[in-house]
Amino acid sequence: MQVVLEYLNGNKKINSAIAAELLGVEVKTASRLLSKAEKLEILKGDGKTKNKVYSVL
């Protein structure tokens, strides 16, 4: 998750496809990780399931 937070230091938003590439996992796995970070109030999600993007709170 640290890699995602570092990415967000230089970029405003991230989606599961970008997170999957950064983390070296499948898109669905990245989506679950981003969703979990949202529930833990680390990230803020915007949009619907397929087009959801995340940003730092």
N, C-alpha and C positions, 0 to 999 in steps of 0.2 A: 504494500500500500504506500510505502515511502516513495516509490518511483512515481506513483500517480500524483502524490502531493508535490513532488519536485516539478513534475510536468505542469501542474497548475500554478506554480510560481511564475512561469513565463507565459502561460496561456490562461485565458479566462474560463474556458469550458473544456470538458472532456466527455466523450461518449464511450460506450462499451467496446466499439471496434478499435479505437485508439488505445484504450486501456488493455485490451487483449493483446495487442501488438507489443506494448510496453512490458507487460507482465509475462508474456510467452505462454498464454493460456487460450482456451477457446472463448469465443465471444459470449456464450451463455454463462460461462464461469465468471468472466469479467463483469457481466451484468449483475450477477448475484453478489459479487464483492462490492460493487458500487452501491447496490441497493442496501447492503448491510451497513456500509459506511454512512449512508443517508439515515438509516434507522438509529445509528449511534451518534447522530448529529455531528459527523465529521464533514460531510458534504451536503450540499443542497441540490435536490433534483428538480428539473424543470421539464415538463412535457409528458407525453404519453409513452407507453412501453417501448414501441419500436423507435421512436425519435427522441428518447429521453437523453438529456445532457445534464452534466453535474458540474457544480462550481463549489469553491470554498465558501464556507459560511461567513 
